[in-house]
């Protein structure tokens, strides 16, 4: 009976992870936000591009930290080790899939400017990367934040 409960709990949490990733992926066309661009406080396209490149790189670093926290949370999860290992592998797989999708989606977003200057097309692409990374971080935190952890033995 306990094993059935563990499997049910595992699939419930995995379903939440998959749903969260699908939500991030469905968000693809909403990257016209200029909040991050406006915070760069310049009107020069190439300075904005440089600023957004720094923001995109920083968001990638933050995403790696969030993924490491998520892996640690799974390792501390009050679940059978075999299930935790499966979830760790799936989390890593969704991370790889997310990056492939993000790069393709943001490449598309970056090309939608038509005759806009190349610098502005890059700004759009970098803004997309920044936004999608932040969305992924929120998804990881919301999805894995509710996992119950093992109590220490001491």
Secondary structure, DSSP 8 states (H G I E B T S, - for coil): -HHHHHHHHHHHHHHHHHHHHHHHHHTTT-TT--HHHHTT----HHHHHHHHHHHHHHHHHHHHHHHHHHHHHHHTBSS-HHHHHHHHHHHHHHHHHHHHHHHHHHHHHHHTTTTS-HHHHHHHHHHHHHHHHHHHHHHHHHHHTT--B-----
